[in-house]
Amino acid sequence: MSEVLVDDRRLRELERDAAAYNNEKRWVRWIIAGTIAVVLLLFAIFISARLIGTQLNLYKANTEKQAAIAEAKALADSAAFKAEAEVTRSEGVAKANKIIAESITDEYIRWLYVDQLDEIQGQVIYIPTEGGLPILEANRLPGVAPGQDE
């Protein structure tokens, strides 16, 4: 009977050792499975970040390209409008010059000359002669004889 008790006691010890071993084995499996899951999750996050980063870079480059194209088109439109405005202004100046050229007469120029004489005070005035040359003053400064230097 003592052999049976020893075997029975030994059997219970072995069963407890087996249960503890299985319990440790279960924890090791959970730790390994958790580690693998974390590694896979980190790998998925890394790959996703790389793909999303690449797509964001492509989107940014495309947006910058579209902005540059829009800016170039705006500059071209602006240049076209400025050129059109310059042509319109030039046409106006040409018409004004034509009207002035057609309306200027010798009588008007003489009247303008006489009209301007009222505004000129204390200045030397050269009056054109028939040949179109002014009459020069020989003694403009008092006390200086012709041909003498100051």
DRENNUSE-707370 format. One record per atom (N, C-alpha, C, O): residue number from 0; z, y negated, x negated; atom name. Coordinates in steps of 0.02 Angstrom, whole numbers, plus 32768, in hexadecimal, padded with zeros to 4 digits. Example, Ala and Ser with C-alpha at 12.3 -4.5 7.8 and 13.67 -1.06 7.14 Angstrom:
<atoms>
0, 8186, 811C, 7D6C, N $
0, 8186, 80E1, 7D99, CA $
0, 8186, 80A5, 7D6C, C $
0, 81A7, 80A6, 7D38, O $
1, 8162, 8070, 7D7E, N $
1, 8165, 8035, 7D54, CA $
1, 818A, 7FFE, 7D7B, C $
1, 8192, 7FC7, 7D62, O $
</atoms>
This chain:
<atoms>
0, 8000, 803A, 7FD8, N $
0, 8000, 8000, 8000, CA $
0, 8000, 7FC1, 7FD5, C $
0, 7FE4, 7F8E, 7FE9, O $
1, 801E, 7FC5, 7F9D, N $
1, 8020, 7F8B, 7F72, CA $
1, 7FDA, 7F7A, 7F58, C $
1, 7FCA, 7F40, 7F4B, O $
2, 7FB2, 7FAD, 7F52, N $
2, 7F6E, 7F9F, 7F3D, CA $
2, 7F47, 7F7B, 7F74, C $
2, 7F1C, 7F51, 7F66, O $
3, 7F57, 7F8B, 7FB0, N $
3, 7F35, 7F6B, 7FE8, CA $
3, 7F4C, 7F22, 7FEC, C $
3, 7F23, 7EF7, 7FFA, O $
4, 7F8B, 7F15, 7FE2, N $
4, 7FA4, 7ED0, 7FE3, CA $
4, 7F85, 7EA8, 7FAA, C $
4, 7F73, 7E6E, 7FB4, O $
5, 7F80, 7EC5, 7F73, N $
5, 7F63, 7EA2, 7F3A, CA $
5, 7F1A, 7E93, 7F49, C $
5, 7F02, 7E5C, 7F3D, O $
6, 7EFA, 7EC4, 7F62, N $
6, 7EB3, 7EBA, 7F72, CA $
6, 7EAB, 7E87, 7FAB, C $
6, 7E7D, 7E5E, 7FAB, O $
7, 7EDA, 7E8B, 7FDB, N $
7, 7ED7, 7E5C, 8013, CA $
7, 7EE5, 7E15, 7FFA, C $
7, 7EC3, 7DE5, 800D, O $
8, 7F18, 7E0E, 7FCF, N $
8, 7F29, 7DCD, 7FB4, CA $
8, 7EF0, 7DB5, 7F86, C $
8, 7EDD, 7D7A, 7F88, O $
9, 7ED7, 7DE1, 7F60, N $
9, 7E9F, 7DD0, 7F33, CA $
9, 7E62, 7DBC, 7F5C, C $
9, 7E3E, 7D8E, 7F48, O $
10, 7E57, 7DDD, 7F92, N $
10, 7E1E, 7DCE, 7FBE, CA $
10, 7E25, 7D88, 7FDC, C $
10, 7DF5, 7D63, 7FE0, O $
11, 7E62, 7D77, 7FF1, N $
11, 7E6E, 7D34, 800D, CA $
11, 7E63, 7CFE, 7FD8, C $
11, 7E47, 7CC9, 7FE6, O $
12, 7E79, 7D0B, 7F9B, N $
12, 7E6F, 7CDB, 7F64, CA $
12, 7E25, 7CD2, 7F56, C $
12, 7E0C, 7C9A, 7F4B, O $
13, 7E02, 7D09, 7F57, N $
13, 7DB9, 7D06, 7F4B, CA $
13, 7D96, 7CE0, 7F83, C $
13, 7D67, 7CBA, 7F77, O $
14, 7DAE, 7CEC, 7FC1, N $
14, 7D90, 7CC8, 7FFA, CA $
14, 7D9D, 7C7D, 7FF4, C $
14, 7D70, 7C54, 8001, O $
15, 7DDB, 7C6A, 7FE0, N $
15, 7DEC, 7C23, 7FD7, CA $
15, 7DC2, 7C05, 7F9F, C $
15, 7DA8, 7BCE, 7FA5, O $
16, 7DBB, 7C2A, 7F68, N $
16, 7D92, 7C12, 7F30, CA $
16, 7D49, 7C0A, 7F46, C $
16, 7D28, 7BDA, 7F33, O $
17, 7D31, 7C39, 7F6E, N $
17, 7CEC, 7C35, 7F86, CA $
17, 7CE2, 7BF9, 7FB4, C $
17, 7CB0, 7BD7, 7FB1, O $
18, 7D15, 7BED, 7FE0, N $
18, 7D11, 7BB4, 800E, CA $
18, 7D12, 7B73, 7FE6, C $
18, 7CEC, 7B45, 7FF5, O $
19, 7D3D, 7B6F, 7FB4, N $
19, 7D40, 7B33, 7F8A, CA $
19, 7CFE, 7B29, 7F64, C $
19, 7CE6, 7AF1, 7F5E, O $
20, 7CE3, 7B60, 7F4B, N $
20, 7CA3, 7B5D, 7F27, CA $
20, 7C6C, 7B45, 7F56, C $
20, 7C43, 7B1B, 7F43, O $
21, 7C6B, 7B61, 7F93, N $
21, 7C38, 7B4C, 7FC4, CA $
21, 7C41, 7B02, 7FD7, C $
21, 7C11, 7ADE, 7FE1, O $
22, 7C81, 7AEC, 7FDC, N $
22, 7C8F, 7AA6, 7FEC, CA $
22, 7C77, 7A78, 7FB3, C $
22, 7C59, 7A44, 7FC1, O $
23, 7C84, 7A8B, 7F75, N $
23, 7C6C, 7A64, 7F3D, CA $
23, 7C20, 7A64, 7F3A, C $
23, 7C01, 7A31, 7F2B, O $
24, 7C03, 7A9D, 7F48, N $
24, 7BBB, 7AA4, 7F48, CA $
24, 7B9C, 7A76, 7F7D, C $
24, 7B68, 7A57, 7F71, O $
25, 7BBC, 7A72, 7FB7, N $
25, 7BA5, 7A47, 7FED, CA $
25, 7BA7, 79FD, 7FD7, C $
25, 7B78, 79D8, 7FE4, O $
26, 7BDE, 79E9, 7FB5, N $
26, 7BE3, 79A4, 7F9E, CA $
26, 7BAE, 7995, 7F69, C $
26, 7B90, 795F, 7F6A, O $
27, 7BA2, 79C3, 7F3D, N $
27, 7B6E, 79BA, 7F09, CA $
27, 7B2A, 79B2, 7F2A, C $
27, 7B01, 7988, 7F15, O $
28, 7B1C, 79DA, 7F5E, N $
28, 7ADC, 79D5, 7F81, CA $
28, 7AD5, 7991, 7FA3, C $
28, 7AA0, 7972, 7FA0, O $
29, 7B0C, 7979, 7FC2, N $
29, 7B0A, 7936, 7FE1, CA $
29, 7AFF, 78FF, 7FAE, C $
29, 7AD8, 78D1, 7FBB, O $
30, 7B1F, 7904, 7F75, N $
30, 7B17, 78D2, 7F41, CA $
30, 7ACF, 78D2, 7F26, C $
30, 7AB1, 789D, 7F1D, O $
31, 7AB5, 790E, 7F1A, N $
31, 7A70, 7913, 7F02, CA $
31, 7A3F, 78F9, 7F36, C $
31, 7A11, 78D3, 7F26, O $
32, 7A49, 790C, 7F75, N $
32, 7A1C, 78F5, 7FAA, CA $
32, 7A21, 78A9, 7FB2, C $
32, 79EE, 7887, 7FBC, O $
33, 7A5E, 788E, 7FAE, N $
33, 7A67, 7845, 7FB3, CA $
33, 7A45, 7821, 7F7A, C $
33, 7A25, 77EE, 7F83, O $
34, 7A4D, 783C, 7F3D, N $
34, 7A2D, 781E, 7F03, CA $
34, 79E1, 781E, 7F09, C $
34, 79C0, 77EC, 7EFB, O $
35, 79C6, 7856, 7F1F, N $
35, 797D, 785B, 7F28, CA $
35, 7967, 7829, 7F5E, C $
35, 7933, 7808, 7F56, O $
36, 798D, 7823, 7F94, N $
36, 797B, 77F4, 7FC9, CA $
36, 797C, 77AC, 7FB0, C $
36, 7950, 7785, 7FC0, O $
37, 79AF, 779A, 7F88, N $
37, 79B3, 7756, 7F6D, CA $
37, 7979, 7749, 7F3D, C $
37, 795B, 7713, 7F3F, O $
38, 7969, 7779, 7F12, N $
38, 7931, 7771, 7EE3, CA $
38, 78F0, 7769, 7F0A, C $
38, 78C8, 773D, 7EFA, O $
39, 78E5, 7792, 7F3D, N $
39, 78A8, 778C, 7F65, CA $
39, 78A5, 7748, 7F8A, C $
39, 7870, 7729, 7F8E, O $
40, 78DE, 7732, 7FA3, N $
40, 78E1, 76F1, 7FC6, CA $
40, 78D1, 76B8, 7F95, C $
40, 78A9, 768B, 7FA5, O $
41, 78EF, 76BA, 7F5A, N $
41, 78E0, 7687, 7F28, CA $
41, 7897, 7688, 7F12, C $
41, 7879, 7654, 7F08, O $
42, 787B, 76C4, 7F0B, N $
42, 7834, 76CA, 7EFA, CA $
42, 7808, 76AE, 7F31, C $
42, 77D7, 768B, 7F23, O $
43, 7819, 76BC, 7F6F, N $
43, 77F2, 76A1, 7FA8, CA $
43, 77F7, 7655, 7FAA, C $
43, 77C5, 7633, 7FB7, O $
44, 7833, 763B, 7F9E, N $
44, 783B, 75F2, 7F9D, CA $
44, 7812, 75D3, 7F64, C $
44, 77F2, 759F, 7F6E, O $
45, 7813, 75F2, 7F2A, N $
45, 77ED, 75D9, 7EF1, CA $
45, 77A2, 75D8, 7EFF, C $
45, 7780, 75A7, 7EF3, O $
46, 7789, 760F, 7F1A, N $
46, 7741, 7614, 7F2A, CA $
46, 772F, 75E1, 7F60, C $
46, 76FC, 75BF, 7F5B, O $
47, 7759, 75DA, 7F93, N $
47, 774C, 75AA, 7FC9, CA $
47, 774C, 7563, 7FAE, C $
47, 7722, 753B, 7FC0, O $
48, 777B, 7554, 7F82, N $
48, 777E, 7511, 7F65, CA $
48, 7740, 7502, 7F3C, C $
48, 7726, 74CA, 7F3E, O $
49, 7729, 7533, 7F16, N $
49, 76EC, 7529, 7EEF, CA $
49, 76B0, 751E, 7F1C, C $
49, 7687, 74F1, 7F0F, O $
50, 76AA, 7547, 7F51, N $
50, 7671, 753F, 7F7F, CA $
50, 7675, 74FC, 7FA4, C $
50, 7643, 74D9, 7FAB, O $
51, 76B0, 74EB, 7FBC, N $
51, 76B8, 74AC, 7FE1, CA $
51, 76AD, 7471, 7FB2, C $
51, 768D, 7440, 7FC5, O $
52, 76C6, 7476, 7F74, N $
52, 76BC, 7440, 7F44, CA $
52, 7672, 7436, 7F35, C $
52, 765A, 73FD, 7F30, O $
53, 764D, 746D, 7F2E, N $
53, 7605, 7468, 7F22, CA $
53, 75E2, 7448, 7F5E, C $
53, 75B7, 741D, 7F55, O $
54, 75F5, 745D, 7F9A, N $
54, 75D6, 7440, 7FD6, CA $
54, 75E7, 73F6, 7FDD, C $
54, 75BD, 73CE, 7FF0, O $
55, 7626, 73E4, 7FCC, N $
55, 7639, 739E, 7FCF, CA $
55, 7612, 7375, 7F9C, C $
55, 75FD, 733C, 7FAB, O $
56, 7607, 7390, 7F60, N $
56, 75DF, 736D, 7F2E, CA $
56, 7597, 7363, 7F46, C $
56, 757A, 732E, 7F3C, O $
57, 757B, 7397, 7F65, N $
57, 7537, 7391, 7F80, CA $
57, 7534, 735D, 7FB7, C $
57, 7506, 7335, 7FBA, O $
58, 7566, 735E, 7FE3, N $
58, 7569, 732D, 801A, CA $
58, 756F, 72E6, 7FFE, C $
58, 754E, 72B8, 8015, O $
59, 759A, 72DE, 7FCC, N $
59, 75A4, 729C, 7FAD, CA $
59, 7563, 7284, 7F8C, C $
59, 7550, 724A, 7F94, O $
60, 7542, 72B0, 7F67, N $
60, 7503, 729E, 7F46, CA $
60, 74CE, 728B, 7F7A, C $
60, 74A8, 725B, 7F71, O $
61, 74CA, 72B0, 7FB0, N $
61, 749A, 72A2, 7FE5, CA $
61, 74A9, 725F, 8006, C $
61, 747B, 7239, 8015, O $
62, 74E9, 7252, 8012, N $
62, 74FC, 7213, 8031, CA $
62, 74EC, 71D8, 8003, C $
62, 74D3, 71A5, 801A, O $
63, 74FA, 71DF, 7FC3, N $
63, 74EA, 71AA, 7F93, CA $
63, 749F, 719F, 7F8E, C $
63, 7488, 7166, 7F88, O $
64, 7479, 71D5, 7F92, N $
64, 7430, 71CF, 7F90, CA $
64, 7417, 71A9, 7FCD, C $
64, 73ED, 717D, 7FC8, O $
65, 7431, 71BA, 8008, N $
65, 741D, 7198, 8045, CA $
65, 7431, 714E, 8043, C $
65, 740B, 7123, 805A, O $
66, 746B, 713F, 8027, N $
66, 7481, 70F9, 8021, CA $
66, 7452, 70D3, 7FF2, C $
66, 7441, 7099, 8000, O $
67, 743F, 70F1, 7FBA, N $
67, 7412, 70D1, 7F8B, CA $
67, 73CD, 70C4, 7FAB, C $
67, 73AF, 7090, 7FA0, O $
68, 73B5, 70F4, 7FD2, N $
68, 7375, 70EC, 7FF4, CA $
68, 7379, 70B4, 8027, C $
68, 734C, 708A, 802C, O $
69, 73B0, 70B2, 804D, N $
69, 73B8, 707D, 807F, CA $
69, 73BC, 7039, 805D, C $
69, 73A0, 7008, 8076, O $
70, 73DF, 7035, 8025, N $
70, 73E5, 6FF6, 8001, CA $
70, 73A1, 6FE0, 7FE6, C $
70, 7390, 6FA5, 7FEA, O $
71, 7379, 700F, 7FCC, N $
71, 7337, 6FFE, 7FB3, CA $
71, 730A, 6FE6, 7FEC, C $
71, 72E4, 6FB6, 7FE3, O $
72, 730E, 7007, 8026, N $
72, 72E6, 6FF1, 805F, CA $
72, 72FB, 6FAC, 8076, C $
72, 72D1, 6F83, 8087, O $
73, 733C, 6F9E, 8075, N $
73, 7355, 6F5C, 8089, CA $
73, 733C, 6F26, 8058, C $
73, 7329, 6EEF, 806D, O $
74, 733C, 6F36, 8017, N $
74, 7322, 6F07, 7FE6, CA $
74, 72D8, 6EFA, 7FEF, C $
74, 72C0, 6EC2, 7FE8, O $
75, 72B3, 6F30, 7FFF, N $
75, 726A, 6F29, 800A, CA $
75, 725E, 6EFE, 8048, C $
75, 7233, 6ED2, 8047, O $
76, 7283, 6F0A, 807D, N $
76, 727C, 6EE2, 80BA, CA $
76, 728D, 6E99, 80AC, C $
76, 726B, 6E6B, 80C2, O $
77, 72C3, 6E8F, 8086, N $
77, 72D8, 6E4B, 8075, CA $
77, 72A2, 6E28, 804D, C $
77, 7293, 6DED, 8059, O $
78, 7285, 6E4A, 801D, N $
78, 7250, 6E2D, 7FF4, CA $
78, 7214, 6E1B, 801E, C $
78, 71F4, 6DE7, 8015, O $
79, 7203, 6E48, 804E, N $
79, 71CA, 6E3A, 807A, CA $
79, 71D7, 6DFD, 80A5, C $
79, 71AA, 6DD3, 80AD, O $
80, 7214, 6DF6, 80C0, N $
80, 7224, 6DBB, 80E9, CA $
80, 7225, 6D7B, 80BF, C $
80, 720E, 6D47, 80D5, O $
81, 723E, 6D81, 8081, N $
81, 723F, 6D46, 8055, CA $
81, 71F7, 6D31, 8044, C $
81, 71E7, 6CF6, 8042, O $
82, 71CC, 6D62, 8037, N $
82, 7186, 6D52, 8028, CA $
82, 7164, 6D32, 8064, C $
82, 713F, 6D02, 805D, O $
83, 7172, 6D4D, 809F, N $
83, 7155, 6D30, 80DC, CA $
83, 716F, 6CE9, 80E6, C $
83, 7148, 6CBD, 80FA, O $
84, 71AF, 6CDD, 80DA, N $
84, 71CB, 6C99, 80E0, CA $
84, 71AB, 6C6A, 80AE, C $
84, 719D, 6C30, 80BE, O $
85, 719F, 6C82, 8071, N $
85, 7181, 6C58, 803E, CA $
85, 7139, 6C47, 8050, C $
85, 7122, 6C0F, 8046, O $
86, 7114, 6C77, 806C, N $
86, 70D0, 6C6A, 8082, CA $
86, 70D0, 6C36, 80BA, C $
86, 70A8, 6C08, 80BA, O $
87, 70FE, 6C3F, 80EA, N $
87, 7102, 6C0F, 8121, CA $
87, 7114, 6BC9, 8107, C $
87, 70F6, 6B98, 811D, O $
88, 7143, 6BC5, 80D8, N $
88, 7156, 6B85, 80BC, CA $
88, 711B, 6B66, 8096, C $
88, 710E, 6B2A, 809C, O $
89, 70F7, 6B8F, 8070, N $
89, 70BE, 6B76, 804A, CA $
89, 7087, 6B5D, 8078, C $
89, 7068, 6B2A, 806A, O $
90, 707B, 6B80, 80AF, N $
90, 7049, 6B6A, 80DF, CA $
90, 705E, 6B26, 80FC, C $
90, 7034, 6AFA, 8106, O $
91, 709E, 6B1D, 810B, N $
91, 70B7, 6ADE, 8125, CA $
91, 70AE, 6AA6, 80F2, C $
91, 7098, 6A6F, 8105, O $
92, 70BD, 6AB3, 80B3, N $
92, 70B5, 6A81, 807E, CA $
92, 706A, 6A70, 8077, C $
92, 7058, 6A36, 806F, O $
93, 7040, 6AA3, 8079, N $
93, 6FF8, 6A96, 8072, CA $
93, 6FDE, 6A6B, 80AC, C $
93, 6FB6, 6A3D, 80A1, O $
94, 6FF4, 6A7A, 80E9, N $
94, 6FDF, 6A51, 8123, CA $
94, 6FF9, 6A0A, 811B, C $
94, 6FD4, 69DA, 8129, O $
95, 7037, 6A02, 8106, N $
95, 7053, 69BF, 80FC, CA $
95, 702C, 6999, 80C7, C $
95, 701D, 695F, 80CF, O $
96, 701D, 69BB, 8090, N $
96, 6FF6, 699A, 805A, CA $
96, 6FB1, 6987, 8073, C $
96, 6F97, 6951, 8061, O $
97, 6F93, 69B1, 809A, N $
97, 6F50, 69A2, 80B5, CA $
97, 6F53, 6965, 80E3, C $
97, 6F29, 6938, 80DF, O $
98, 6F86, 6963, 810E, N $
98, 6F8E, 6929, 813B, CA $
98, 6F99, 68EA, 8113, C $
98, 6F7C, 68B6, 8122, O $
99, 6FC4, 68EE, 80E0, N $
99, 6FD2, 68B3, 80B7, CA $
99, 6F93, 689D, 8091, C $
99, 6F83, 6862, 808E, O $
100, 6F70, 68CF, 8074, N $
100, 6F34, 68BE, 804E, CA $
100, 6EFF, 689E, 807A, C $
100, 6EDC, 6871, 8064, O $
101, 6EF9, 68B5, 80B8, N $
101, 6EC7, 6898, 80E5, CA $
101, 6EDB, 6853, 80FE, C $
101, 6EB1, 682B, 8111, O $
102, 6F1D, 6846, 8100, N $
102, 6F33, 6807, 811D, CA $
102, 6F40, 67D0, 80E9, C $
102, 6F49, 6796, 80FD, O $
103, 6F43, 67E0, 80A9, N $
103, 6F50, 67AD, 8076, CA $
103, 6F10, 6784, 806A, C $
103, 6EDA, 679F, 805F, O $
104, 6F19, 6743, 806D, N $
104, 6EE2, 6714, 805F, CA $
104, 6EF9, 66E3, 802A, C $
104, 6F35, 66DF, 801B, O $
105, 6ECA, 66BE, 800F, N $
105, 6EDC, 668B, 7FDD, CA $
105, 6F09, 6656, 7FFC, C $
105, 6F37, 663D, 7FDC, O $
106, 6EFC, 6645, 803A, N $
106, 6F25, 6613, 805C, CA $
106, 6F6E, 662C, 8063, C $
106, 6F9D, 6605, 8059, O $
107, 6F76, 666C, 8073, N $
107, 6FBA, 6687, 807A, CA $
107, 6FDE, 6686, 8037, C $
107, 7019, 6675, 8034, O $
108, 6FBC, 6697, 8002, N $
108, 6FDB, 6697, 7FC0, CA $
108, 6FF0, 6650, 7FAD, C $
108, 7027, 6647, 7F92, O $
109, 6FC6, 661D, 7FBA, N $
109, 6FD8, 65D8, 7FAC, CA $
109, 7015, 65C3, 7FD5, C $
109, 7042, 65A2, 7FBC, O $
110, 7015, 65D5, 8015, N $
110, 704E, 65C4, 8040, CA $
110, 708E, 65E4, 8026, C $
110, 70C2, 65C4, 8023, O $
111, 708A, 6625, 8012, N $
111, 70C4, 6648, 7FF7, CA $
111, 70DC, 6626, 7FB7, C $
111, 7118, 6620, 7FAC, O $
112, 70AE, 6610, 7F8D, N $
112, 70C0, 65EE, 7F4F, CA $
112, 70E5, 65AD, 7F5E, C $
112, 7119, 65A0, 7F41, O $
113, 70CC, 6586, 7F8C, N $
113, 70EC, 6547, 7F9E, CA $
113, 712F, 6554, 7FBF, C $
113, 715F, 652F, 7FB3, O $
114, 7133, 6587, 7FE7, N $
114, 7172, 6598, 8009, CA $
114, 71A7, 65AB, 7FD5, C $
114, 71E2, 659B, 7FDF, O $
115, 7194, 65CC, 7FA1, N $
115, 71C4, 65E1, 7F6E, CA $
115, 71DA, 65A7, 7F42, C $
115, 720E, 65AB, 7F22, O $
116, 71B4, 6572, 7F40, N $
116, 71C7, 6538, 7F17, CA $
116, 7208, 6518, 7F2F, C $
116, 722D, 64FC, 7F07, O $
117, 7216, 651D, 7F70, N $
117, 7255, 6502, 7F8A, CA $
117, 7292, 6525, 7F6E, C $
117, 72C7, 6507, 7F67, O $
118, 728C, 6564, 7F5E, N $
118, 72C5, 658C, 7F46, CA $
118, 72CF, 6586, 7EFB, C $
118, 7304, 6596, 7EE1, O $
119, 729D, 656F, 7ED7, N $
119, 72A1, 656B, 7E8E, CA $
119, 72BA, 6525, 7E7C, C $
119, 729A, 64F3, 7E8C, O $
120, 72F3, 6522, 7E5A, N $
120, 730F, 64E2, 7E45, CA $
120, 7321, 64E6, 7DFC, C $
120, 7344, 6513, 7DE7, O $
121, 7309, 64B5, 7DD5, N $
121, 7319, 64B2, 7D8E, CA $
121, 72F8, 64E6, 7D64, C $
121, 730F, 64F4, 7D2D, O $
122, 72C3, 6503, 7D7B, N $
122, 72A0, 6536, 7D55, CA $
122, 725B, 651C, 7D42, C $
122, 723F, 64F1, 7D65, O $
123, 7240, 6535, 7D0D, N $
123, 71FD, 6522, 7CF7, CA $
123, 71CB, 6546, 7D23, C $
123, 71D0, 6582, 7D2E, O $
124, 719B, 6522, 7D3C, N $
124, 7169, 653E, 7D68, CA $
124, 7125, 6536, 7D47, C $
124, 7114, 64FF, 7D31, O $
125, 7100, 656A, 7D45, N $
125, 70BC, 6568, 7D2A, CA $
125, 708C, 6568, 7D65, C $
125, 708E, 6596, 7D8E, O $
126, 7063, 6536, 7D69, N $
126, 7035, 652E, 7DA1, CA $
126, 6FF1, 6547, 7D8A, C $
126, 6FD7, 6530, 7D58, O $
127, 6FD4, 6575, 7DB0, N $
127, 6F92, 658E, 7D9B, CA $
127, 6F5C, 6559, 7DA6, C $
127, 6F60, 6530, 7DD4, O $
128, 6F2C, 655B, 7D7B, N $
128, 6EF4, 652C, 7D7F, CA $
128, 6EB9, 6551, 7D9D, C $
128, 6EBE, 658A, 7DB3, O $
129, 6E80, 652F, 7D9C, N $
129, 6E44, 654E, 7DB9, CA $
129, 6E30, 658D, 7D93, C $
129, 6E16, 65BC, 7DB1, O $
130, 6E3B, 658E, 7D53, N $
130, 6E29, 65C9, 7D2A, CA $
130, 6E5D, 6600, 7D2F, C $
130, 6E53, 6636, 7D13, O $
131, 6E94, 65F4, 7D53, N $
131, 6EC8, 6626, 7D5A, CA $
131, 6EFA, 6625, 7D22, C $
131, 6F28, 664F, 7D20, O $
132, 6EF3, 65F4, 7CF2, N $
132, 6F21, 65F0, 7CBA, CA $
132, 6F55, 65BA, 7CC8, C $
132, 6F44, 6587, 7CE5, O $
133, 6F94, 65C5, 7CB4, N $
133, 6FC6, 6591, 7CC1, CA $
133, 6FBF, 6557, 7C91, C $
133, 6FA4, 655D, 7C5A, O $
134, 6FD9, 651E, 7CA5, N $
134, 6FDC, 64E3, 7C7A, CA $
134, 701C, 64E9, 7C53, C $
134, 7053, 64EB, 7C70, O $
135, 7016, 64EC, 7C13, N $
135, 7051, 64F4, 7BE9, CA $
135, 706E, 64B0, 7BD8, C $
135, 7049, 6480, 7BD0, O $
136, 70AF, 64AC, 7BD3, N $
136, 70D1, 646E, 7BC2, CA $
136, 70D4, 6469, 7B76, C $
136, 70EB, 6496, 7B54, O $
137, 70BD, 6432, 7B5D, N $
137, 70BE, 6427, 7B15, CA $
137, 7104, 6413, 7AFF, C $
137, 711B, 642A, 7ACA, O $
138, 7125, 63E9, 7B24, N $
138, 7167, 63D1, 7B12, CA $
138, 7199, 63E6, 7B47, C $
138, 71AF, 63BD, 7B70, O $
139, 71AB, 6422, 7B47, N $
139, 71DA, 643A, 7B79, CA $
139, 7220, 6423, 7B6A, C $
139, 7244, 640C, 7B96, O $
140, 7235, 6428, 7B2C, N $
140, 7278, 6413, 7B17, CA $
140, 7276, 63CB, 7B00, C $
140, 724A, 63B8, 7AD9, O $
141, 72A6, 63A4, 7B17, N $
141, 72A5, 635E, 7B02, CA $
141, 72B6, 6357, 7AB7, C $
141, 72E1, 637A, 7A9E, O $
142, 7294, 632B, 7A95, N $
142, 72A1, 631D, 7A4F, CA $
142, 727E, 634C, 7A20, C $
142, 7289, 6346, 79E3, O $
143, 7256, 637A, 7A37, N $
143, 7234, 63A7, 7A0A, CA $
143, 71EA, 6397, 7A0D, C $
143, 71CB, 6399, 7A42, O $
144, 71CF, 6387, 79D5, N $
144, 7188, 6377, 79D2, CA $
144, 7160, 63B7, 79CE, C $
144, 7179, 63EA, 79B5, O $
145, 7122, 63B5, 79E7, N $
145, 70F9, 63F1, 79E2, CA $
145, 70F0, 6405, 7999, C $
145, 70E5, 63DA, 796E, O $
146, 70F4, 6446, 798D, N $
146, 70E9, 6461, 794A, CA $
146, 7128, 6462, 7920, C $
146, 7127, 647E, 78E9, O $
147, 7161, 6446, 7938, N $
147, 719F, 6448, 7912, CA $
147, 71CA, 6482, 792B, C $
147, 71CB, 6493, 7966, O $
148, 71EC, 649F, 78FC, N $
148, 721A, 64D6, 790F, CA $
148, 725E, 64B9, 791D, C $
148, 7270, 6484, 7903, O $
149, 7283, 64DA, 7943, N $
149, 72C7, 64C4, 7953, CA $
149, 72F4, 64CE, 7919, C $
149, 7330, 64BE, 791D, O $
</atoms>
